[in-house]
Amino acid sequence: LPGSEASSCVDCPAGFFSNVTGRSSECERCEAGSYATEPGQDECEACAAPRLTRFMGSTSSQECVCPAGTYEDASQSCVNCPAGSVCEGFGRTVPGQPAGFFVRNDTTGYSVYACAHENCLASDDLSQRCAEGHDENTLSCALCLDNYYNSDGSCLPCEGSSWEIPVFLTIVGSLAGMVLVYNLCNSPLTRQATTLSTTAVSFGMLLTAVQSLALMNQYHVKWASPFSEILEVTSLLTFDVRLLKPGCFADSSPTLEYSARLAVPLLAAVTYLGLYQASQWLAKVRKITPWVLARTVNSACQVWQALYISILVVALLAFQCRENPSAEATVGGYPSVSCDADEYWGLFALGCIFTVMYGVGFFTYCLVCNYIAPRRTATSPFFVMATRFLYFRFRTDRWFWGSVLMVRAILLAMIPILYPTDANAQVFCLCSVGTGFLVLQLVETPWKTKLLNTCDSCVLVMLILLAAAASAFTEQEEAAGSVFTTVIMLTLCSGIGVIVTIFGFAFNSVVSEWKKGGQSSEPPADPELARSLNKVIRALAALGEKEILTIFQSLGPYDVAVIQSFVGMLTLELKLPKTSGSFRQRICVGAGQLEKVISRVHSGPVADEAAGKPVVIGGDSNLSADARAVGVRVTPVDAPADASGDSSQQAVTTAEM
């Protein structure tokens, strides 16, 4: 009979079955995913999908459990484990938590959040999800328990750790630094290209480089050790108040911590005003030199501009919402705050206020000051002192370069906001910004000395190299980079468009010249430039040598080099207009022709000028009425014909300035 053995018809035990009749057979175990509750079964009952049994020969429906990759929820249904969790094995009732992730049970099920630090432990049953000292009731184990303080993502006990010393050193160091900035930024020595000014500006570049490193710590890149530890140290320049151990003496909620970081630049400005008032009082008591209000304003603005990248990074933290594996986005700098929670809107409001104040307000102030500087510096001594931070580091003709550097800071700070989790796009944008401003730097050379231009170029090259190296630490995902791919294609198309445009202009120019018979048109006259040059020559003619030397001492090396180049070009044009042609033509002649010109200059007019003799000029017709008006005296002289026998050179003139 089915379900019995042939000789004695013994029933198959529970968990077994036999569906063979009329011959001797053995009972077979129920396959995995089925069970037999009663003896003598001719078939096994299947578990309700998708449940399975751990082993063959199951005897009860209770042995039907959820398969690997799922867990049993409150309604006793098998639910797929959320992305980012671990569900290995059968019969799970909760998803497992891997290291570096935080699994939370909420009203809609389990959600998984990414942890920024190694404070989330691997837990198979969610019994201990956070490292020691971390609060398991906060998202991503981001906050510390009472009497613990945060140190590089780890919560350490306050007992045996002093917070007074870091606070004291920070206050004293900040005050000393502010006084030093006041003296350096307003010192007469920094107006010129002295060693002191170069050192001071180089230190500012070092601050920019360190801030750029701190900014890279915001990128979605898993940096390798020890570079990751170096980036953690640079967080000091982003006003990370956690270094002062606030959890040991005050509430360390995200809102208060963010407010404190935002208030640091404002507190620096208020402190400068307090130091100004203190100096006024001490000047009456101790007879010391009081601070000047305009210089105080200049110093405060210099601090803001030097730390502009950090200020923007902190102000924009509230807008940096990072996606999680299977949960709502959280704030990048404060992973315990969900971007959908009520607490987030407090951070968002603070971010809006201080972004307008720092990012928009201060940048607009600097931009307007740069725009009106050529006019206001001639009429307002207060304006000159108060805005000196904008242009004392740069060449006179590049006085506006401080605003260009602020644009660079804005673009760098916006990268983590535009692409909070796409590391490939972050790396690409950083390379693009660095390369673009490196080209501008090399073309314009805006800094006061060659060394400073070299230093700024090195800072940009460092950023580009670090961005290129960061690509090795980005996570390669199939779905990642859809936006990044679009950006690359747009950039490639833009580059092709620029090249096509350049070729188009070149082709149009060639066609135009061909239509003219290959004859290039003469450059148009510029009467306004001629009048301006005439005015400058008249003004210089009225000055003595010592007065002109005083003016030169206030200029940077690049400005003096430009003047030397102009004087040399103009001298050659006045001395040899017929033998050498225009300056543009002279620099285009061949090596042999250039040697002839140089030889003639050294054997003729230049040698005479060095000996104190009158300077030879190529003809009275080359001297305009303006040249005669500024004191050029023309005297005819006799001169032998040149080796070529050109009689046009026999009648020359001399001029004495």
C-alpha atoms as one frame of an Amber mdcrd trajectory, in Angstrom:
protein
   0.000   0.000   0.000   1.192   3.539  -0.510   2.833   4.756   2.652   3.690
   1.182   3.915   6.354  -1.425   3.351   5.403  -4.471   1.251   5.967  -7.263
   3.800   4.485  -5.819   6.940   2.931  -2.585   5.674   4.664  -0.401   8.224
   3.823   3.301   7.939   6.588   5.688   6.989   7.456   7.893   9.972   6.767
  11.615  10.086   9.140  13.524   7.828   9.184  10.614   5.344   6.891   9.546
   2.535   6.378   6.707   0.048   4.108   6.776  -2.991   5.009   3.305  -4.380
   2.365   0.473  -4.286   2.725  -3.274  -4.756   6.403  -3.771  -4.190   8.974
  -3.439  -1.531  10.275   0.139  -1.173  12.007   2.394   1.275  10.560   5.559
   2.694  12.091   8.780   1.341  12.837  11.945   3.304  10.853  15.045   2.523
  12.831  17.436   0.393  13.949  20.808   1.744  11.008  23.141   1.588   8.461
  20.456   2.492   7.410  18.462   5.558   5.253  15.460   6.656   3.505  15.875
   9.998   1.864  12.399  10.238   3.230   8.859   9.673   2.179   7.009   6.538
   2.219  10.048   4.189   2.356   9.332   0.480   3.625  12.883  -0.203   5.095
  15.814   1.682   3.378  19.131   2.121   5.231  22.126   0.632   6.048  25.183
   2.714   4.271  28.388   1.841   6.427  30.277  -0.637   9.044  31.591  -0.270
   9.715  29.698   2.953  12.103  26.763   3.045  13.226  24.218   5.615  16.780
  24.126   6.832  17.091  20.343   6.415  15.394  17.412   4.698  12.858  15.333
   6.619  11.052  18.170   8.390   8.024  17.126  10.467   6.248  20.418  11.120
   5.235  23.594   9.380   7.053  25.421  12.155  10.275  24.332  10.516   9.424
  26.372   7.427  11.478  29.546   7.733  12.397  32.490   5.528  15.257  31.779
   3.097  18.623  33.515   2.960  18.397  37.157   1.879  15.063  37.679   3.692
  13.785  38.057   7.221  10.436  37.488   8.929   8.650  40.718   9.803   5.966
  41.343  12.431   3.236  40.024  10.138   5.190  36.763   9.761   5.862  37.482
   6.109   9.247  37.014   4.473  10.620  40.401   3.446  13.742  41.042   1.397
  16.555  42.476   3.471  17.213  46.168   2.717  20.261  47.221   0.712  23.317
  47.610   2.878  22.316  44.911   5.396  23.482  41.294   5.616  21.020  38.371
   5.696  22.994  35.161   5.527  21.437  31.841   6.496  17.801  30.736   7.022
  15.206  31.821   9.509  16.300  35.365  10.256  13.959  37.590  12.214  16.082
  40.745  11.829  18.541  41.829   9.125  22.206  41.763  10.088  24.308  44.930
  10.351  27.707  44.930   8.605  30.564  47.100   9.842  30.321  50.668   8.575
  26.489  50.657   8.382  23.682  51.343  10.828  20.428  49.325  10.730  17.428
  50.941  12.396  13.921  49.560  12.928  11.283  52.205  12.264   7.569  52.202
  11.549   8.000  51.129   7.923  10.551  48.403   8.544  14.303  48.348   8.717
  16.385  51.148   7.210  20.127  51.156   6.598  22.338  54.233   6.991  25.996
  54.650   6.058  28.392  55.479   8.884  31.072  58.088   8.298  33.484  56.587
  10.816  34.241  53.176  12.308  31.665  53.665  15.047  29.134  51.169  13.632
  29.995  47.579  14.516  29.086  44.365  12.742  26.081  42.850  14.530  24.182
  39.763  13.425  21.231  40.265  15.783  21.443  44.068  16.318  22.163  43.563
  19.996  25.212  45.868  19.959  25.349  48.142  16.952  27.624  50.967  18.142
  31.146  51.162  19.490  31.756  51.997  23.124  30.662  55.478  24.116  28.319
  55.977  21.153  24.586  56.474  21.572  22.666  53.647  19.857  19.503  55.738
  19.848  20.973  58.186  17.294  21.335  57.620  13.570  24.646  56.147  12.461
  25.867  56.063  16.090  26.972  59.651  15.393  26.467  61.161  18.860  28.303
  60.318  22.060  26.809  59.364  25.390  26.952  61.735  28.342  30.440  62.292
  29.762  32.006  61.301  26.434  33.500  63.571  23.767  33.976  63.090  20.037
  37.530  62.701  18.761  37.907  61.951  15.021  34.628  60.032  15.044  35.385
  58.037  18.203  33.741  58.724  21.560  36.232  58.866  24.404  35.470  59.250
  28.127  35.819  62.712  29.633  37.238  61.265  32.834  40.979  61.838  32.949
  40.838  64.198  29.963  41.125  67.952  30.410  39.096  70.254  28.179  40.288
  73.482  29.798  43.738  73.348  28.188  42.509  73.091  24.552  40.017  75.907
  25.144  42.668  78.130  26.761  45.248  77.486  24.031  42.672  78.163  21.325
  41.690  81.524  22.822  45.273  82.674  23.438  46.500  81.438  20.054  43.616
  83.118  18.234  44.231  86.470  19.937  47.968  86.314  19.240  47.314  85.400
  15.623  44.883  88.281  15.165  47.398  90.779  16.548  50.074  89.330  14.245
  47.766  89.632  11.238  47.093  93.272  12.104  50.789  94.094  12.172  51.688
  92.132   9.040  48.779  93.279   6.887  49.309  96.935   7.717  53.097  97.026
   7.831  54.850  99.320   5.308  57.243  96.447   4.588  54.465  94.326   3.086
  53.619  97.030   0.567  56.787  96.206  -1.321  58.166  92.910  -2.563  60.260
  92.339   0.545  61.140  89.042   2.172  58.619  89.791   4.918  55.755  90.374
   2.497  56.652  87.284   0.480  56.740  85.205   3.654  53.394  86.571   4.861
  51.678  85.943   1.535  53.255  82.482   1.272  51.782  81.651   4.663  48.382
  82.684   3.317  48.899  80.323   0.382  49.742  77.571   2.851  46.423  78.225
   4.576  44.679  77.956   1.208  46.377  74.623   0.528  45.415  73.240   3.941
  41.827  74.413   3.490  41.733  72.660   0.128  42.827  69.460   1.853  40.119
  69.931   4.477  37.628  70.389   1.653  38.740  67.097   0.092  37.817  65.411
   3.367  34.201  66.244   2.448  34.456  64.233  -0.762  32.898  60.779  -1.058
  36.296  59.085  -1.286  37.711  56.394   0.993  41.210  57.731   1.441  43.947
  55.329   2.449  46.021  55.684   5.594  47.972  57.799   6.501  46.473  60.419
   4.174  43.071  59.949   5.792  44.550  60.893   9.174  46.159  63.991   7.637
  42.794  65.085   6.293  41.260  64.669   9.749  43.877  67.031  11.206  43.047
  69.695   8.617  39.492  69.824   9.983  40.846  72.320  12.519  40.641  74.999
   9.813  36.961  74.238   9.234  36.221  75.439  12.785  35.522  71.937  14.095
  34.600  72.761  17.696  34.644  69.064  18.597  38.405  69.453  19.041  37.591
  71.486  22.180  35.710  68.520  23.720  32.364  70.306  24.131  30.648  67.079
  25.210  32.516  67.322  28.517  31.100  70.713  29.531  28.064  71.476  27.326
  25.339  69.984  25.192  26.774  68.673  21.910  23.638  68.635  19.799  24.116
  69.126  16.033  22.229  72.435  16.013  24.365  74.006  18.738  27.564  72.646
  17.237  26.690  73.981  13.788  25.760  77.359  15.257  29.112  77.561  17.043
  31.027  76.800  13.840  29.093  79.424  11.906  29.721  82.024  14.587  33.535
  81.716  14.485  34.138  84.193  11.586  31.620  86.630  13.062  33.271  86.279
  16.454  36.665  87.057  14.861  35.295  90.310  13.408  33.749  91.293  16.761
  37.017  90.453  18.527  38.920  92.770  16.196  36.564  95.595  17.091  37.083
  94.764  20.768  40.862  94.861  20.324  40.503  98.219  18.592  38.533  99.628
  21.534  41.036  98.117  23.984  43.928  99.779  22.153  42.159 103.137  22.366
  41.834 102.742  26.127  45.405 101.517  26.583  46.681 104.441  24.511  45.311
 106.788  27.170  46.610 104.735  30.090  49.924 103.348  28.857  50.676 105.837
  26.078  50.912 103.147  23.410  50.127 103.598  19.746  46.420 102.878  19.297
  45.023 100.804  16.487  43.580 102.569  13.465  39.976 101.759  12.607  40.629
 101.405   8.877  43.509  99.025   9.519  41.361  97.045  11.930  38.709  96.622
   9.245  41.435  95.603   6.798  42.759  92.953   9.199  39.328  91.464   9.886
  38.577  91.260   6.171  41.997  89.718   5.555  41.179  86.907   7.994  37.841
  86.320   6.277  39.429  86.241   2.837  42.292  83.977   3.935  39.813  81.483
   5.434  37.158  81.972   2.766  37.176  78.334   1.632  36.628  77.089   5.186
  33.925  79.677   5.826  32.023  78.582   2.731  32.446  74.876   3.520  30.949
  75.351   6.992  28.096  77.552   5.757  27.176  75.043   3.038  27.219  71.976
   5.298  23.463  72.229   5.833  22.856  71.750   2.096  24.985  68.617   1.793
  22.461  65.772   2.004  23.984  62.363   1.315  21.973  59.386   0.169  21.979
  56.179   2.230  21.710  52.560   1.035  18.047  52.156   1.979  16.978  55.173
   4.035  16.318  58.868   3.714  19.276  61.176   3.121  21.226  62.562   6.071
  23.362  65.691   6.468  26.934  64.964   5.404  28.607  66.753   8.306  25.953
  65.658  10.817  24.874  62.095   9.968  22.625  61.921  13.036  20.236  64.402
  11.347  17.901  63.177   8.623  17.167  65.631   5.822  13.463  64.892   6.361
  13.463  65.501  10.119  12.276  68.655  11.886  15.755  69.250  13.296  17.127
  69.589   9.787  15.092  72.697   9.028  16.820  74.508  11.868  20.178  73.682
  10.300  18.829  74.681   6.893  17.721  78.104   8.162  21.108  78.744   9.767
  22.859  77.672   6.570  20.772  80.062   4.471  21.421  83.037   6.762  25.172
  82.602   6.984  25.592  81.628   3.323  23.993  84.941   2.385  26.179  86.736
   4.936  29.502  85.082   4.112  29.167  83.659   0.631  27.081  86.391  -1.019
  27.522  89.443   1.215  31.290  89.370   1.740  31.997  88.397  -1.866  29.795
  91.235  -3.125  31.568  93.656  -0.767  34.977  92.632  -2.130  33.733  92.772
  -5.720  32.332  96.283  -5.317  35.495  97.485  -3.577  37.619  96.142  -6.424
  35.364  97.834  -8.959  35.506 101.275  -7.366  39.121 101.027  -6.162  40.694
 102.914  -9.127  38.526 105.959  -8.312  38.137 105.783  -4.523  41.815 105.192
  -3.754  42.556 108.613  -5.211  40.142 110.429  -2.889  39.664 108.348   0.281
  42.637 107.416   2.516  40.264 105.406   4.721  39.218 103.307   1.726  42.853
 102.672   0.811  43.641 101.360   4.303  40.408  99.409   4.808  40.594  97.565
   1.487  44.326  96.979   1.300  43.761  93.254   1.883  42.319  93.038  -1.625
  45.316  94.176  -3.641  48.531  94.446  -1.592  49.552  90.919  -2.669  49.165
  91.507  -6.392  50.655  93.523  -9.200  49.198  96.981  -9.682  47.587  96.045
 -13.000  46.077  92.921 -11.396  44.654  94.602  -8.296  41.366  92.713  -8.748
  42.855  89.216  -8.467  41.618  88.758  -4.900  38.066  88.509  -6.251  39.245
  85.914  -8.789  40.622  83.792  -5.956  37.308  84.092  -4.139  35.526  82.768
  -7.233  37.905  79.815  -7.145  37.047  79.209  -3.489  33.312  79.325  -4.252
  33.648  76.778  -7.052  35.690  74.409  -4.876  33.253  74.662  -1.976  30.264
  73.977  -4.236  31.583  70.633  -5.504  30.467  68.524  -2.467  27.072  70.232
  -2.607  26.433  69.555  -6.282  27.693  65.955  -6.101  27.492  64.797  -2.447
  27.956  61.070  -3.154  29.309  60.863  -6.715  33.061  60.645  -6.134  33.848
  60.459  -9.852  32.052  63.731 -10.536  33.769  65.357  -7.535  37.204  64.341
  -8.803  36.403  65.536 -12.317  35.125  68.928 -11.120  38.154  69.425  -8.870
  40.515  68.692 -11.783  38.550  71.051 -14.025  38.612  73.949 -11.548  42.286
  73.401 -10.718  43.343  73.183 -14.366  41.317  76.231 -15.408  42.739  78.477
 -12.704  46.241  77.099 -13.248  46.055  78.274 -16.862  44.828  81.704 -15.706
  47.616  81.862 -13.146  50.318  81.051 -15.703  48.935  83.520 -18.233  48.288
  86.467 -15.903  51.041  85.979 -13.263  49.116  88.286 -10.891  51.218  87.961
  -7.738  53.734  90.597  -6.748  56.828  88.391  -7.083  57.894  85.463  -9.226
  58.202  83.258  -6.139  54.571  83.868  -5.173  53.380  83.034  -8.679  55.362
  79.819  -8.511  53.903  78.949  -5.103  50.317  79.472  -6.243  50.958  77.350
  -9.328  52.373  74.595  -7.117  49.248  74.690  -4.921  47.031  74.202  -7.974
  49.232  71.411  -9.335  49.008  69.695  -5.944  45.208  69.844  -6.053  45.143
  68.381  -9.556  47.508  65.542  -8.612  45.510  64.716  -5.488  42.309  64.703
  -7.493  43.893  62.345 -10.002  45.084  60.080  -7.182  41.604  60.124  -5.605
  40.222  58.230  -8.589  42.003  55.134  -7.280  39.943  55.252  -4.059  36.503
  55.778  -5.570  33.953  52.988  -5.544  33.343  51.594  -9.009  29.641  50.930
  -9.469  27.743  50.130 -12.626  24.953  52.599 -11.953  27.230  55.315 -10.607
  28.181  58.280 -12.678  25.208  58.805 -14.982  25.343  62.521 -14.262  29.126
  62.341 -14.285  29.068  60.800 -17.759  26.808  63.592 -18.952  29.208  66.203
 -17.554  32.162  64.573 -19.313  30.311  64.468 -22.630  29.287  68.123 -22.301
  32.880  69.079 -21.523  34.169  67.082 -24.480  31.614  68.665 -26.791  32.484
  72.124 -25.435  36.176  71.506 -26.102  35.431  70.367 -29.650  33.241  73.438
 -30.112  36.058  75.745 -28.987  38.512  74.079 -31.379  36.063  74.326 -34.275
  35.452  78.005 -33.463  39.179  78.754 -33.441  39.645  77.020 -36.795  36.666
  78.954 -38.117  38.188  82.303 -37.172  41.544  81.231 -38.597  39.928  80.162
 -41.889  37.985  83.414 -42.085  41.180  85.374 -41.506  43.003  83.470 -44.262
  40.134  84.036 -46.696  40.065  87.757 -45.873  43.800  88.094 -46.459  43.508
  86.166 -49.722  40.794  88.510 -50.952  43.078  91.464 -50.149  45.845  89.962
 -52.221  47.879  88.851 -49.263  48.418  92.417 -48.017  47.886  92.809 -44.289
  46.136  95.958 -43.219  47.929  98.403 -40.964  46.836  98.456 -37.312  44.366
 101.244 -36.608  45.628 104.400 -34.989  44.772 104.989 -31.340  44.645 108.743
 -30.682  43.392 108.243 -27.119  46.461 106.135 -26.293  48.688 108.782 -27.873
  47.112 111.517 -25.753  47.447 109.414 -22.580  51.096 108.697 -23.318  51.718
 112.374 -23.971  50.198 113.302 -20.583  52.318 110.711 -18.775  55.491 111.932
 -20.476  54.701 115.513 -19.509  54.058 114.504 -15.898  57.287 112.503 -15.703
  59.263 115.358 -17.271  58.192 117.574 -14.381  59.573 115.115 -11.779  63.102
 114.811 -10.557  65.152 111.635 -10.516  64.678 111.157  -6.761  60.909 111.527
  -7.073  60.769 108.950  -9.840  62.976 106.638  -7.760  60.524 106.983  -4.854
  57.683 105.904  -7.140  59.675 102.884  -8.315  60.289 101.797  -4.719  56.539
 101.475  -4.146  56.126  99.196  -7.168  56.605  95.455  -7.344  59.246  93.709
  -9.465  56.719  92.832 -12.179  55.620  96.446 -12.499  59.250  97.619 -12.730
  59.931  94.920 -15.329  56.985  96.163 -17.423  58.334  99.719 -17.248  61.813
  98.534 -18.232  60.388  96.652 -21.196  58.375  99.674 -22.313  61.320 102.071
 -21.945  63.599  99.715 -23.837  61.074  99.309 -26.645  60.387 103.048 -26.856
  64.099 103.887 -26.777  64.804 101.564 -29.675  61.848 102.916 -31.623  63.083
 106.497 -31.175  66.732 105.687 -31.843  66.490 103.349 -34.805  63.115 103.747
 -36.497  64.544 103.211 -39.989  67.185 100.601 -39.369  65.131  98.306 -37.177
  61.501  98.917 -38.029  58.740  98.663 -35.449  59.228  96.717 -32.250  56.779
  94.074 -33.455  58.815  93.618 -36.599  62.100  93.517 -34.699  61.069  90.595
 -32.523  60.056  88.669 -35.632  63.282  89.059 -37.646  65.745  86.222 -38.086
  68.749  85.600 -35.896  71.209  87.078 -38.413  69.242  90.287 -38.879  68.804
  90.638 -35.114  72.563  90.365 -34.569  73.138  93.160 -37.096  70.642  95.404
 -35.319  72.178  94.729 -31.907  75.680  95.334 -33.228  74.640  98.632 -34.693
  72.908  99.719 -31.477  75.949  98.953 -29.324  78.398 100.651 -31.698  76.265
 103.731 -32.250  73.577 105.459 -30.220  73.721 103.278 -27.120  77.465 103.716
 -26.778  77.068 107.465 -27.221  74.327 107.551 -24.604  76.501 105.648 -22.130
  79.267 108.189 -22.682  76.932 111.066 -21.982  76.742 112.217 -25.600  73.597
 113.276 -27.403  71.339 110.463 -28.558  71.075 109.886 -32.289  67.559 109.795
 -33.683  66.671 108.886 -37.232  65.512 112.209 -38.619  63.655 115.353 -37.593
  60.451 114.097 -39.161  60.270 111.389 -36.521  59.858 113.925 -33.716  56.334
 115.154 -33.156  55.301 118.477 -31.706  54.551 116.691 -28.418  58.149 115.411
 -28.308  59.490 118.907 -28.787  57.096 120.252 -26.149  58.525 118.025 -23.398
  62.077 119.291 -23.950  63.517 117.352 -26.858  66.092 119.511 -28.602  66.849
 118.642 -32.223  70.275 119.455 -33.665  71.442 118.450 -37.166  74.749 116.565
 -37.325  76.794 114.950 -40.014  77.162 111.195 -40.171  78.885 108.878 -42.639
  76.910 106.593 -44.844  76.483 103.025 -43.631  78.210 100.035 -45.177  75.367
  99.444 -47.562  75.720 102.902 -48.993  72.220 103.938 -48.037  72.254 107.688
 -48.483  69.045 108.035 -46.525  71.049 107.595 -43.351  73.445 110.478 -44.057
  71.154 113.165 -42.657  70.425 112.379 -39.024  69.676 114.415 -35.965  70.498
 114.329 -32.268  68.240 114.926 -29.329  68.913 115.697 -25.714  66.221 114.926
 -23.163
